[in-house]
């Protein structure tokens, strides 16, 4: 039975040539999100196994769910009793056995030492290498090169993630004459015919330049400031007294060795005022100040960070205020609210008070890639208390502003 493979675009054709060339034992593919890097390798591995008996591929992804996605895609596209002899999918062990005895084994890098089991005499695929910790690559995967000999071909696929990682090291090898058995390939999302240019332009408008270059243009970008259009945004005079309207407040609490900041957002989503107290703030004083501000500004909602000292503060505030909501900061929620704030600056949706301290925090707020591919937002230098309070305040505004989609109209009873 003849298998039907994807029709490769030009960049994928160049990868196939390198994979077929016995000169290259190590092929590194860095490409933008959803641009076909894993798809072309998946198709190549299926053809490799189907063409000859007794071949073996070990496919390693950062997570079990990613392995299962590739496993399911192969079965969806290529399953036929004349091609696939058997397949099994279980936690820690997943494989597809071809009718000629060739196999594709799938393992999660999260399983660590259990990866040591399979012996590979064929192809080792390290998928999304940027999300796999260096120690797993160094101590578990690369030693397979020492035992498998020259029969082993290593294929690396990933979107870039800064320069301080093993992916970048392998990428450089593939572009260096000092490593003749390595070759590197790179393409952007614009090189992929199936991705809409209009969609990419939308992503470009809503995404910080450094992140867009990394995730969609496949560039190796080190830590970089994430907020655009700061000069255009910081144009307001502080509003010392409220005018008629609706207001929201976000509170980032730092009672011990840190600043506590309250940012006030108006009904248009602009930062019109912030208050900042530093160093060992007394809890009773903070409670009194937030109550005073609430009485003055008549906030629709006050969102308070609940982590660390925030929990007891929220409990005390709720004794006197009915508009308090809590926000729990973790790695995922912080990523969400910072991305929302980035979008506000990127699209010009926010105006802020023209303030040097705020400007300094915005300009020094960066993203970095941690080992294992995790993206982290933080202050490059100094503090980030105002930025975090502003992000919480914008989250409060976005969650609780008037939205006509949620308005119920009851005919003649509606006024």
Rosetta blueprint (number, residue, H / E / L):
1 X L
2 X L
3 X L
4 X L
5 X L
6 X L
7 X L
8 X L
9 X L
10 X H
11 X H
12 X H
13 X H
14 X H
15 X H
16 X H
17 X H
18 X H
19 X H
20 X H
21 X L
22 X L
23 X L
24 X L
25 X L
26 X E
27 X E
28 X E
29 X E
30 X E
31 X E
32 X L
33 X L
34 X L
35 X L
36 X L
37 X H
38 X H
39 X H
40 X H
41 X H
42 X H
43 X H
44 X H
45 X H
46 X H
47 X H
48 X H
49 X H
50 X H
51 X H
52 X L
53 X L
54 X L
55 X L
56 X E
57 X E
58 X E
59 X E
60 X E
61 X E
62 X L
63 X L
64 X H
65 X H
66 X H
67 X H
68 X H
69 X H
70 X H
71 X H
72 X H
73 X H
74 X H
75 X H
76 X H
77 X H
78 X H
79 X L
80 X L
81 X L
82 X L
83 X L
84 X E
85 X E
86 X E
87 X E
88 X E
89 X E
90 X E
91 X L
92 X L
93 X E
94 X E
95 X E
96 X E
97 X E
98 X E
99 X L
100 X L
101 X L
102 X L
103 X E
104 X E
105 X E
106 X E
107 X E
108 X E
109 X H
110 X H
111 X H
112 X H
113 X H
114 X H
115 X H
116 X H
117 X L
118 X L
119 X L
120 X L
121 X L
122 X E
123 X E
124 X E
125 X E
126 X E
127 X E
128 X L
129 X H
130 X H
131 X H
132 X L
133 X L
134 X H
135 X H
136 X H
137 X H
138 X H
139 X H
140 X H
141 X H
142 X L
143 X H
144 X H
145 X H
146 X H
147 X H
148 X H
149 X H
150 X H
151 X H
152 X L
153 X E
154 X E
155 X E
156 X E
157 X E
158 X E
159 X L
160 X L
161 X L
162 X L
163 X L
164 X L
165 X L
166 X H
167 X H
168 X H
169 X H
170 X H
171 X H
172 X H
173 X H
174 X L
175 X L
176 X L
177 X L
178 X L
179 X L
180 X L
181 X L
182 X E
183 X E
184 X E
185 X E
186 X E
187 X E
188 X L
189 X H
190 X H
191 X H
192 X L
193 X L
194 X L
195 X L
196 X L
197 X H
198 X H
199 X H
200 X H
201 X H
202 X H
203 X H
204 X H
205 X H
206 X H
207 X L
208 X L
209 X H
210 X H
211 X H
212 X H
213 X H
214 X H
215 X H
216 X L
217 X L
218 X L
219 X L
220 X L
221 X L
222 X L
223 X L
224 X E
225 X E
226 X L
227 X L
228 X L
229 X L
230 X H
231 X H
232 X H
233 X H
234 X E
235 X E
236 X E
237 X L
238 X L
239 X L
240 X L
241 X L
242 X L
243 X L
244 X L
245 X L
246 X L
247 X L
248 X E
249 X E
250 X E
251 X E
252 X E
253 X L
254 X L
255 X L
256 X L
257 X L
258 X L
259 X E
260 X E
261 X E
262 X E
263 X E
264 X E
265 X E
266 X L
267 X L
268 X L
269 X L
270 X L
271 X E
272 X E
273 X E
274 X E
275 X E
276 X E
277 X E
278 X E
279 X L
280 X L
281 X L
282 X L
283 X H
284 X H
285 X H
286 X H
287 X H
288 X H
289 X H
290 X H
291 X H
292 X H
293 X H
294 X H
295 X H
296 X H
297 X H
298 X L
299 X L
300 X L
301 X E
302 X E
303 X E
304 X E
305 X E
306 X L
307 X L
308 X L
309 X L
310 X H
311 X H
312 X H
313 X H
314 X H
315 X H
316 X H
317 X H
318 X L
319 X L
320 X L
321 X L
322 X L
323 X L
324 X E
325 X E
326 X E
327 X E
328 X L
329 X L
330 X L
331 X H
332 X H
333 X H
334 X H
335 X H
336 X H
337 X H
338 X H
339 X H
340 X H
341 X H
342 X H
343 X H
344 X H
345 X H
346 X H
347 X H
348 X L
349 X L
350 X L
351 X L
352 X E
353 X E
354 X L
355 X L
356 X H
357 X H
358 X H
359 X H
360 X H
361 X H
362 X H
363 X H
364 X H
365 X E
366 X E
367 X E
368 X E
369 X E
370 X L
371 X L
372 X L
373 X L
374 X L
375 X E
376 X E
377 X E
378 X E
379 X E
380 X L
381 X L
382 X L
383 X L
384 X L
385 X H
386 X H
387 X H
388 X H
389 X H
390 X H
391 X H
392 X H
393 X H
394 X H
395 X H
396 X H
397 X H
398 X H
399 X H
400 X H
401 X L
402 X L
403 X L
404 X H
405 X H
406 X H
407 X L
408 X L
409 X L
410 X L
411 X H
412 X H
413 X H
414 X L
415 X L
